């Protein structure tokens, strides 16, 4: 799956939760009694912000525009960052791509 379709929207995968453990933010797919440490996805502050945006379906363009405004970066940089981050989340099945 990739982010090349301008028509896709992206949303958090059901069952994936954001956890703060000793100041480190991570995405944990499906809480069970035993957590597979290899399945954790660490986030920085910008990653947490994007994750929170993905609680509702978002297009790449919307993420780009909101990131540019939130972090004071130009649209090209915001789009590149959002695309890279979404591709990582998609590869780990932490978000889903929805048709427009």
N, C-alpha and C positions, 0 to 999 in steps of 0.2 A: 504494500500500500504506500502511496506517496501523496504529496500535497500539490501535485501539478494541476489538478482540476480546480478551476476557480469557482466551481459551483458547489463544492463540498462544504459542509459545516462539520465541526468537530465538537465532541462532548466527552466528558468523563465516562469511562467504562463503569458500568454498574458493579458495585462491590469493591472498588478500589478506594482506599481511604488515605487521607493525609494525616500523618502522625508527626508530632514534635517530641523527640527523645533527646533530652539533655541539650536542647538548643539546635539540634540537627533535624531538618525537615526531610521526610521521606514518604514516598507513596508505597503503600502496602497492598498488594492485590489479594483480596479475600482473606479476612481475618480467620485464622484457624488456631488451634492450640499451639502448634509449632509453626514458627515463621521461617521460611527458607530465606536465609540471608542473601542468596544470589538473586532473589526476585525483588529486592528492594531497589527503589529508584530515588537517589538523593536529589534534593532541590536546594537552590539558593533562593534569595529573597524574590528575585524576578520570576523564578520558576514557580514559587508559591503563588505569586500574583496571577500568573497565566493559568495555573491550575484552578484557582478560584473563579476566573473568567469562564472556564470551561464547564462550570456547573450547569450552564445553559448553552445550547448550541451556538457556536461562533464560526463565522467564516474567517479565512485567512486575512481577508481585507479588513474585517472588523478588528481582529487581533492586532494587525499592523497599525491601524489608526489609533487604537487605544494604547498600545505600547509606546508609540511615538509621543503621544500626549502625556502619558504617565511618567515616562522616563526621560523625556526631553531629548529624544534622538530623532534623526531624520527617518523618513518613511522607508527608504531603501534598506537601511540598517535594521529597522524594526521588522521589516518583512523577512529579511534573511534570518534574523534571530528566531522569529516566530516559526518560520518554515523548518529550520533545523530542529527546534524543540519539538514541534509537532511530529516530525518524522521519527525522532527518538521515542516519543510516547506511543506512536502507532506501532513501531517495531516491537515494543514491549507489551502490546495489547492493553495499554493503560487508558487510551482514548479510542473512540470509534469515529469513523467517518460516516457522515449522514448525507444522503443526496439532498440537494437544495429543494 
